[in-house]
Structures are given as structure tokens and as C-alpha cells.
Amino acid sequence: MMQTFDAIRARRAVRLYQDRPIPQEDLERILEAGRRAPSSVNQQRWDFVVVTGRDRLKQLSRVWRGGRHVAGSAATVALVTPLVDDPDARESIGFDLGQAAMSMMIAAADLGIGSAHSAVRDKDLCRRLLKYPQDRTCDYLIALGYPDDRPIKPLRNHKRRSFDDVVHKGSW
Amino acid sequence: MMQTFDAIRARRAVRLYQDRPIPQEDLERILEAGRRAPSSVNQQRWDFVVVTGRDRLKQLSRVWRGGRHVAGSAATVALVTPLVDDPDARESIGFDLGQAAMSMMIAAADLGIGSAHSAVRDKDLCRRLLKYPQDRTCDYLIALGYPDDRPIKPLRNHKRRSFDDVVHKGSW
């Protein structure tokens, strides 16, 4: 396990995984990190559907062409939310969900576990596989697994805009 | 500093702050945690405007009646994003922004610093104060400061839906 800031700097998108399961206790810790995330008026407009098992993961990976890594993951968490039309509500649910996702990914990095998002384009397939009600939707998956390339360690290079470009002191 | 999972469990909404500044190095670490957050196609559709100084914070606290705690914060980070209409893009920006916010709040908790969101209702006032361009908007502030009630420690009770209610194994 790592110091917090090391885990934050170590998190990176990992899409190639070892064929090695995540211990139940560690998977539950990751989910617990998501469950504790803050949300607007503490509404917790989310459910987490955890998929394991190679066949199920392969099926789930077909919800988007950019989600092939889900097939090789040790576990993938589907972020299920209320299906709403109002753009303000959608933005707010998105923000809350991003907080839950980030909490899970940092908790995963702390355990040496990599993570990567996938969008969900084939909503019908996703619903058929995961069996959530008609008044819910799923726009994001978080794939998890031990990296097959290199261990999870704090990154020096991370392809981001420079600090001085992003951060404005006092005003723009 | 804390182990990662302790910082995740210690983060809570803190709205009463000591009148004590955050050292520059620690504030920069919190912003760095946000800068490193992942985003859709690494677009980083965000700028962080950091406000300090009691008078400026008092002015900024007037952007929403639920943002009074900003006035007493040691620093507040305004999350500025492109102003877009498309609901899918708004949800996606919201998700990315939530990831950046969570990363900052966990990094803050690790340093014993509390945090709390505010929405922004008076968009004109926020723009006048922070001087960002017309093609940007700000929907969220993150206030930061040392808690005036009790230290930042892992929480046992956190008013969340139960683990078994939130987490579904395999399918709904």
C-alpha cells in the first residue's frame, strides 16, 4: 500500500492485464471507496454492478469498440445511474459519478491494481447483460486488473497540460 | 500524511474552517492532484482558478446561498470549463470534472485539510470576479481549509446507502 499522494500520481489508464483475479477483499475495498464518494445533497444516484468471469467480461466488452480491454480485465464495475433527460441533472449525476470513479481508481492504484474507463455505446446490450431496470442507464464502465506491462508506480510523465497553464491564481 | 485508504475514508464535507492559511506547497499539491486526473480522450477540459484572501473569498461566497462556507475557507478552487450546450458533452465534462475534484479532495484529506463543494448560481457574479472568457463557465467551487470542529480522520459513520444496496454482483 502507498502513501496517498503516491497512489494519486501512480494511477494511470491500464488496458493490458495479467490473467490473475483480484482478491475479494481488495475488490470490496475498491467498491467501498466508491460508495463513500460525496454526491449532490448526498443523493448517491448510483449503483455499481461488478462483473467477473472471462465469458461475462468478453460479452460486456462488446458495448463499445473502445472497450475491448474489458474482456481481459479481472473485474469491471458498471456505473449505473437513473435515466434522466434534464441536462442540468445529467451534468450533476456525471460529476458525482466521476467522483465515485476516481475514488475507486485511486483505491485500486493503492493496491497495485490498474484501471481504465470504457464508454457504453450499445445501451441495449449493456442492459440485457446487466439486467438493470428501464429507468436506469449505464454510460461508464471501469475495468480493473493487475497491469501486464509495468507495476503501478508514481509517474513523472503524464501527458497533461502544464501546471501554469491549468492553474490561475486569483483570477483568469 | 496518511495511507491512501485512510485518506479516502477520512474525506468529509468540512464547512467550518480555522483562520489559518494553507502552505503554498500543500495548495500546489492539491492542485497537482487535480491536474493529473484522467479525462475523456485526455481533453482536460478544465481550468482551476484559486482564490485566497478574506475579501475575495467573501465576494466569491455570494455566488450561491449554499456557498457561505467559501467566505471562511483558506482557499477556494473554481472549476472552470468550456461552456457547451450539448447534453452529452455536458455530462462528459461533468464526469471528468468530478474526477479532478475527487482527486483534489483526497489529496487535501491526506494533508489534514477539509473540503466542501459549492454550486454556482450567480454565473455573472462568478465571471466578473474570476474574469474567465465568455466561452467558459463555472458550475462548481471546492472550498478548502483546516477543520474548525475535529481533525480529518477515517470515518466509521458516513450516511451512505449500505454496501449491499449499492453493489450488485454479476447483474442487477
Chai-1 contact restraints between the chains, C-beta under 6 A:
chainA,res_idxA,chainB,res_idxB,connection_type,confidence,min_distance_angstrom,max_distance_angstrom,comment,restraint_id
A,M1,B,Q3,contact,1.0,0.0,6.0,A-B,restraint_1
A,M2,B,T4,contact,1.0,0.0,6.0,A-B,restraint_2
A,Q3,B,M1,contact,1.0,0.0,6.0,A-B,restraint_3
A,T4,B,M2,contact,1.0,0.0,6.0,A-B,restraint_4
A,T4,B,T4,contact,1.0,0.0,6.0,A-B,restraint_5
A,T4,B,A7,contact,1.0,0.0,6.0,A-B,restraint_6
A,T4,B,D110,contact,1.0,0.0,6.0,A-B,restraint_7
A,A7,B,T4,contact,1.0,0.0,6.0,A-B,restraint_8
A,I8,B,A33,contact,1.0,0.0,6.0,A-B,restraint_9
A,I8,B,S103,contact,1.0,0.0,6.0,A-B,restraint_10
A,I8,B,A107,contact,1.0,0.0,6.0,A-B,restraint_11
A,L31,B,V167,contact,1.0,0.0,6.0,A-B,restraint_12
A,A33,B,I8,contact,1.0,0.0,6.0,A-B,restraint_13
A,R35,B,R160,contact,1.0,0.0,6.0,A-B,restraint_14
A,R35,B,V166,contact,1.0,0.0,6.0,A-B,restraint_15
A,R36,B,H158,contact,1.0,0.0,6.0,A-B,restraint_16
A,Q44,B,R161,contact,1.0,0.0,6.0,A-B,restraint_17
A,D47,B,V166,contact,1.0,0.0,6.0,A-B,restraint_18
A,F48,B,V166,contact,1.0,0.0,6.0,A-B,restraint_19
A,F48,B,V167,contact,1.0,0.0,6.0,A-B,restraint_20
A,V49,B,H168,contact,1.0,0.0,6.0,A-B,restraint_21
A,V50,B,K169,contact,1.0,0.0,6.0,A-B,restraint_22
A,P87,B,P87,contact,1.0,0.0,6.0,A-B,restraint_23
A,P87,B,R90,contact,1.0,0.0,6.0,A-B,restraint_24
A,R90,B,P87,contact,1.0,0.0,6.0,A-B,restraint_25
A,R90,B,E91,contact,1.0,0.0,6.0,A-B,restraint_26
A,E91,B,R90,contact,1.0,0.0,6.0,A-B,restraint_27
A,E91,B,E91,contact,1.0,0.0,6.0,A-B,restraint_28
A,E91,B,G94,contact,1.0,0.0,6.0,A-B,restraint_29
A,G94,B,E91,contact,1.0,0.0,6.0,A-B,restraint_30
A,G94,B,G94,contact,1.0,0.0,6.0,A-B,restraint_31
A,G94,B,F95,contact,1.0,0.0,6.0,A-B,restraint_32
A,F95,B,G94,contact,1.0,0.0,6.0,A-B,restraint_33
A,F95,B,L97,contact,1.0,0.0,6.0,A-B,restraint_34
A,F95,B,G98,contact,1.0,0.0,6.0,A-B,restraint_35
A,L97,B,F95,contact,1.0,0.0,6.0,A-B,restraint_36
A,G98,B,F95,contact,1.0,0.0,6.0,A-B,restraint_37
A,G98,B,G98,contact,1.0,0.0,6.0,A-B,restraint_38
A,G98,B,Q99,contact,1.0,0.0,6.0,A-B,restraint_39
A,Q99,B,G98,contact,1.0,0.0,6.0,A-B,restraint_40
A,Q99,B,M102,contact,1.0,0.0,6.0,A-B,restraint_41
A,M102,B,Q99,contact,1.0,0.0,6.0,A-B,restraint_42
A,M102,B,M102,contact,1.0,0.0,6.0,A-B,restraint_43
A,M102,B,S103,contact,1.0,0.0,6.0,A-B,restraint_44
A,S103,B,I8,contact,1.0,0.0,6.0,A-B,restraint_45
A,S103,B,M102,contact,1.0,0.0,6.0,A-B,restraint_46
A,A107,B,I8,contact,1.0,0.0,6.0,A-B,restraint_47
A,D110,B,T4,contact,1.0,0.0,6.0,A-B,restraint_48
A,L130,B,S171,contact,1.0,0.0,6.0,A-B,restraint_49
A,L130,B,W172,contact,1.0,0.0,6.0,A-B,restraint_50
A,K131,B,S171,contact,1.0,0.0,6.0,A-B,restraint_51
A,K131,B,W172,contact,1.0,0.0,6.0,A-B,restraint_52
A,Y132,B,W172,contact,1.0,0.0,6.0,A-B,restraint_53
A,H158,B,R36,contact,1.0,0.0,6.0,A-B,restraint_54
A,R160,B,R35,contact,1.0,0.0,6.0,A-B,restraint_55
A,R161,B,Q44,contact,1.0,0.0,6.0,A-B,restraint_56
A,V166,B,R35,contact,1.0,0.0,6.0,A-B,restraint_57
A,V166,B,D47,contact,1.0,0.0,6.0,A-B,restraint_58
A,V166,B,F48,contact,1.0,0.0,6.0,A-B,restraint_59
A,V167,B,L31,contact,1.0,0.0,6.0,A-B,restraint_60
A,V167,B,F48,contact,1.0,0.0,6.0,A-B,restraint_61
A,H168,B,V49,contact,1.0,0.0,6.0,A-B,restraint_62
A,K169,B,V50,contact,1.0,0.0,6.0,A-B,restraint_63
A,S171,B,L130,contact,1.0,0.0,6.0,A-B,restraint_64
A,S171,B,K131,contact,1.0,0.0,6.0,A-B,restraint_65
A,W172,B,L130,contact,1.0,0.0,6.0,A-B,restraint_66
A,W172,B,K131,contact,1.0,0.0,6.0,A-B,restraint_67
A,W172,B,Y132,contact,1.0,0.0,6.0,A-B,restraint_68
